[in-house]
Amino acid sequence: LIGAIESRRASFGSELAVLRAETERLATVLEQLTDGVLIADADGRVQFANPAAGKLFGTDKLTHQSVAQVVRDHQLIEAWKRCQQTRLLQIEAVELPTRKQYLQLIVIPDEHEGGSLLLAQDLTQVRKLEMVRRDFISNVSHELRTPLASLKALTETLQSGALADPDAGPRFLERIHTEVDALTQMTQELLDLSRIESGQVQLNFEAIAPRKLIHSAADRMKAQVERASLILDVKVDDGLLNINADKNRLEQVLVNLIHNSVKFTKPGGRITLGAEAVPGGVRCAVRDTGVGIPSESLTRIFERFYRVDSSRTGSGTGLGLSISRHIVEAHGGKIWAESDEGRGSVFYFEIPI
Ligand code: ADP
């Protein structure tokens, strides 16, 4: 008999150890979970709350409070009440403007105790991304509509007789050509942007001398600058350390900036490229004596499709600076602009060494 009791005790002990290990594992999971978990009894008193619940509801004293005191939102309280009455799972999502949060609450009936299990998820980030995507699609459609409408008008004019006109025919064809070029550039930039944003673009980092980078971009843009009757200066400090960068991509940033300076500077103006050492990095600058940028637009110009004044801009998609910002940030750097409206602009970017 004693032998039997002994063996029972041993197996009981090992079962207890297994149970303890499982409880501990469950506790760790609940502790680490980013979703908030609350267990409420039949009267709506919170019996258990994990740390994430405390964070989501902005208080760490959750146990023994009522569900209403914890969630503090009419719609969420109603969802819990519905679950208590119907014993059916309820899902409710609400925007909490005071807490700048978009919260989803799932209330699951607890069959044994007559209470409920509440799962809270913070969907703020997901919702923000959804909104960005929606805006983006409506922006793209809007931007495509304008050139497409003028292509339609141009072809219709050609069809209704202008084709045979030796003067108007070639002129309309030339305008179609320009519109198609603009559309092609825009789709290319959109593709670039989406690749960069989704992290599909692999940067090929190598050590580059800032001087080489600046001169290479200047050489590429020289003809265009001269055609616009502008002067291009390069002022690179001596003794700059190499930066770790993707040469082609960073050169693309410089080319974008110079291209903008050419577009927004009247003939006779000046564009100055520079590079200087700053703590931990190198700062490049593209300075022009152009129309400048109003101070309220200085940060917005880096957003997709943002153009200060599309009537003034003429051609352009408003994507170039957005692409440039992504490239610079992928290098661990930052980009910004300063301007004295009417007298010129300076675009800076810094790349860590
Ligand atoms: P795009 O030039 O194709 O319109 P960008 O993203 O390159 O698009 O530029 C966004 C806007 O910022 C431009 O439309 C223009 O209004 C303004 N901008 C950019 N660079 C300059 C500059 N050097 N001088 C004046 N305005 C500029």
Residues whose N, C-alpha, C, O or C-beta is under 5 A from the ligand:
A	BS01	ADP	N260 S261 F264 G290 G292 I293 I301 Y306 R307 V308 D309 T313 S315 G316 T317 G318 L319 G320 L321 S322 S345
